[in-house]
């Protein structure tokens, strides 16, 4: 077996490439093998350097870390695998590792389901996330954004992640579910620990989430009034002419919270980092607010929060020159594909008028993100109001801190800024 260390940008990529593999069980002679742990803090620090090198050297590679998984980084293979729900199935989990045997019904709905069930599950809530409904919610989201900014605008300093981009999406999804949004800090803490944590802490957060969601469902059941909110839609949903079981309801609500409390905040923080360090970009957005919609697509492409999701190979197949076996895990890295120069010229540059812009930040096909319309609305409102009310904001630190585990979601944990103090928009709460 011959190996070479990855040089990467600035020589920091923690990847070992294997040119040939001889006499290693389960590894084909021509298989490009890497040692890459997506949960390693080094990956979170150098993810885009790693993507660049892998696209050039082995865009479909096998990592020996954990249970082992295929790692797809170029646009074409990621797109083709994402669209092929028969070969690359979702029902065995969206994470890196294989689901342990005997764990029962643990998949998140509808992201960890396969056709035709995927379409049926999505129909239950898709109306709540339509463009029309996102437009209806926009004034409410804008008021919430301004109320949050009011809490710190007079001081001339604040944290745009902790005080705006984290609470706004969390409160929005909890409000849509009909849950007590004042508890958003607790829920965010559990979600962040579950998504970004490891070991016992991750499992404890998962158990807490399941207990709390079950309590919400049963409280609503005992009240005897379904209502017409998102939780009611899930609780009264049907599939194959039967109502959803309590387990299905629980796993559906869990996905709503996972999607609502992490990714939009990550997108906003990633985008603010670029706006803060690029005066021309900031100036263009301030002066041409009509560009905010196309800019949203470019920020999604460039700062993709959900780096990728896992699937499982359902049958032996040759895919882009590699022999994949039934049961293999595959990581479809949308963030890497979204920086592929074969699809996006000069991909590391923010071009807010880029066209076409066929990014995969929300995935593609049947599993495309249900909440994409809502996410765009929340993001645009937050950026719009920051540029309206804090146009001269400046970062007060040299490097934006991020979650150590970026394998699923790449996001800042804080974004401290200072700015010219301004006036409140609404009078202080009397509570």
N, C-alpha and C positions, 0 to 999 in steps of 0.2 A: 504494500500500500504506500503510495507516495502522496505527500501533502505539501501544501504551500500556505503560508500565512497570508491572510488578506491584508493588503496595504490600506485600502480605503482612502477617504479624504483625510488628510493629516495623519494617516497611519493608525487609526483608532478602531477600526471595525473588528469586533470580537467574533470573527468567523474564521473557521479553518476549512479550506477547500480541499477536496480529495480528488486528484486527477484520475486515479484508477483504484479499484478495490478488488483485491484478490483474497479468496479464502475467508471472507467474512460472512457469517451466516445471515441469510435474509437480504443480502446486498448484491445487486447485479454488477457485473464487471464494469459496465459502462455508466453506472449510475453516479451522477454528481452528488457528492455527499458533503454536507456542511455541519458544523456544530453551532447551532444557534438557539438560544433560549429567549423566547419573546418576553419572559417575565423578569429577565435580568435587568438591573438598573442601567447597565451599559447599553442595552438595546434602546432604552428610552432616551438616552443621551445622543445616540448616533444612528437612530433608525433610518433617516434619509440617506446618510452615507452608505449604510448597509444595502438599502434598496438599490442605489445607483450601481454599486459593484455587482450585486447579484444579477441585475438585469443584463449587465454586459457579459458576465461570465457563465451564469447558469440560471436562467429565468424560471426554470422548473427544477428545483433541487430538493433533496431529501435531507432533513435534519435528524440527527440521531438523539437529540435531546428529548427527555420525557419518554413517552411511549413511541416517539418517532412520528414525523409528519412530513408531507410534501409542502413546499413553500413556493408559491407562485407570485412573481413580482412584475412581469411584463403585462402590458395592457391586453394583448390578444389572448393569451391563455387564461388570464383572470376573467375576462369577459365571457369566453366560451364556456369555461367551467361554471360560472355563475348562472348562465342561461340553461345549462344542461342539468335539469332537476332529476333526470332518470339515472344518470351515471354518478353524479355528485349529490348525494341525498343529504337532507338536513335533519331528519328525525333522530339521528344518533348524536346530536349535540352540535352546538356552534362554537365550542371551545377547542383548545389545542389537544387535550387528552381524550382518549376513548372513555365513554361513559362506563363506569364500573358495572359489572353484572349484578343483577338483583336490586338495582336502585329503583325499579318500577317506573311509574309515570312521573318523570321528572322534567320532561322537556318544556321549554317556554313556548307558549302559543301566541301567535302562529309561526314564529320564526323557526322553530325546531319541528316543523311538520313537513310532510311531503304531499304532492298532488295526489288525488283531488281534494284532500282535506284542507290544504293550505288556502285554496280559494274559498271554501265554505267557512272556515274560521274567520278569514278576513272580512267577509260580507257582514259579519255581526257588528263590527265597529267602523267599517270604512266610511260611513256617512258622517261620523263624528270628526273625521280627519280630512274631509273634502276641502277643496279650495273655497267653496262657498262658506262652509262653517268656519274656516280659518279667518275669512274676511269678517264674519259676524263677530268673532272673538277679538279682532284687532283693536277696537277702541278700549276694551277692557284690559287687554295686555298693555296698551300704551299708558293707560292711567296707572297701572301697577308699576310700570317702569319709572314713571315720573314720581310716584310716591316713594319708591326706593331711592331714587336720586335725591329727593328732598331731604332724606335722612342724613346726608353728608355734604350737600352742596354748599352750605353756608360756612363750612369749616375750611374749604379749600384743599381738602385731602380726603382720600377714601381708597377702598379696595374694590375695583370693578368686577372682580370675580366673586369675592366673598359677599359683597353688598349688592350686587346686581345680577350678574350672569348665572350665579348659582341659585339664589332664591326665586328669581322670576320663573324659570322653567319648572322648578319644583312646585311652586305654588300654583302655577297654571294647570299642571297635570292633576294635582290633588283637587283643585277646584272642579275640573272636568269630571273627576271621579266622584265628586260629592263628599270628599273626605275633609277632615279638619286641617286646613292648610296652615294653621298656626304651629302645627307640629312638624313643619317642613325640615327644621334642622335635624331632628331625630331621624327622619326618613332618609335624608341626604347622607347622614353619617353611616347608616346601615348599607345604603346602596354603594357608596364609595368604598367601604370596606369589602363588600362582596365583589365588586368589579375589579378593584385594584389590589386588594389584599391577598394573602396567601396563608396556608396552614389553618390552624385552629380558629384564628380571628375571622377568616373568610367563612368558615363553616358556621361559626356562632352568629355572624351577621345574617347568613342565609336562613338559619333557623328562626331568628328574630323576625325577619321579613315574613316568613311563612305563617308564624303565629299571629302577627299583627294583621296581615291580609285576611286570614281566616276569621279573625275577630270582626273585621269590617264587614265581611260577607254575612256572617251569622247575625250581626246586629241589624243589618238591613233586612234579613229574612224575618227576624222576630218582630220588626216594626210593621211588617205586612204591607208596606207601600214601596213599590219598585222605583217610582220616579222616572225621569227621562234623561238622566245623566249617563256618563260613560260606564259607571259601575252597573247601573240598571241594564244597559244594553248587553253587557257581558252576562249578568245574572239571568236575563230572560232569553239569551241567545239559544239557538238550536242548531244542531248539525245532524245530518242523516235522519231527519224527522224525530229527533229526541232532544230534550234539554241538555245543556252542558252539565256535567257532574260538578260537584263542589271542587274536586281536584282540578278540573279543567278551568273553572272560573278563577281559582287561586293562581294558576300558572299564567293565565291570560292577564290578570291584573299585575302580576309581577313584571311581565314584559312591558306593560304600559309605564310602570314606575322606572324600570331600568332605562328605557328609551327616553323618558321625560326628564330624568334628573342628572344626566351626565353628559350626553353628547352635545346638546345645544350650548351648554356652558363651555364645553371644550372648544367648539367651533368659534364662539365669541372671543374667548381668550386668545386662541391662536391668531385670529384676525386682528384683534387689538394690538397684539405684539408687532405685527407688520405695519399697521397704521402708525403706531407710536415711533417706529424707527425709520419711516419713509415719509419725509416731509412732502414730497411731490404727490404721493398717493393720498395723503391726508388732505392736502389742498384741493386735489381734484374731486374728492368725495364731498368736501365742504361746499365747494362751488357748484358742483353738478350732482345734486342729490338725485336727479333722474337716473344716474348711473348705479344707484344702490342695488337695483334688482339684478342687472347683469353682474355687478360686483359680487353679489351673494354667491352666484355660481362659481366664480373664480376663487373666492375664499373657500368654498366647499371643496373645490379641486385641490387647492394648494395646501390647505390646513385641515384635511379630512380628519375628523375626530375619531370615527370608528375605523381603525387602521385595517381591520379585516375580520373575517369570521371563518369558522371551520365547517367543513363538510366531511362526509365519508364516501369512499369509493364503493359503489354497490356491486361491481363486477370487475373482473380482470379487463384492462383496457390499455391500449397504447395511446398516449396523449402527449402531443408535442415531442415525440421522439423518446419518451420515457415509458417504461412498462410499470403501470400501476396495478396493484392487486386489490381484490375485494377486501374491504376492511381497513384499508389504509386511510389515515387521516390526511386532510388537505386544508391548508390555510390559504384562503383567497385574499390577497393583500391589496385592497382597493386603494389605499394610500400610496402604495408603490406604483400601481398601474396609473394613477392620476398624475404621476410625475414622469411618465414614460415619454421620452422625446420623439419616439416614433408616432405618437398620437398627438402630443402637445409640444409644438416648437417652443424652445427656450422655456422648459417647464418650471424652472425654479424662480422665474420672474412672475410677479403679480401683474397681469394684464386684465384690467377690469372690463375691457371691451373685447376680450377674446371671443372669437367666433370661428368655427363651431367650438363648443365646449361640452363634449360628451363624457363628462366625468361620471364616476361610479361611487360618489360619496354616500349615496343612499342605496347602493346595490342596483341590480337590474332584474327584470323578469318578475316572476311570481312572488319572490321574497323581497321586493323593493320595499323600503321603509314605509310603514303605514303613516307615520307622523311627519313625512317630509314637508307637507304644506304648512303644518303648524310650526315646524322647526324654522322654516324660512321666515314666517311671519314674526316669530319671537326674535330671531336674529336681526332682522331688518329694523324692527322697532327699537331694540336696544342700541344698535349702531347709530340709528337716526337720532335718538334722543341724546346720546353721548356727544355726537357732533353738534347738536343744537345747543346743549347746555354746558358742555365741558370741552369746547373745541380746542383749547390749548393744553389739554391734559398731557402730563409728562410722567414717565415711569420714574420711580424713586429708587430703583435697584438696577444693578447692571445685568443680572440674569434672571429671567422669569422662572420661578420654581415649578416643577411638574411632578406628577405622580411617578413613582419609581417603576411601576408596572404599566407599560404602555401597549402591551400586546393586543388589547381590545380597544381601549379608548386613550387617545393621546391628548392630554389636557393640562393646562396650568392649574396650580392649587391656589395661587394668589396673583394679584395684579395691582400692587399699591401705586397710587398716582397722586400728584398734586396739580392744582389748576387755579385759575382765578376764581375766588369765591363768587357764588351767585345767589339769587333769591329762590325761596321755595315757590313752588307752583300752587300748592294746596296748604291750607292752614294746618298747624300741628293737630294730631289726633287728641281728642279729649279723654281717651282711655288711659 
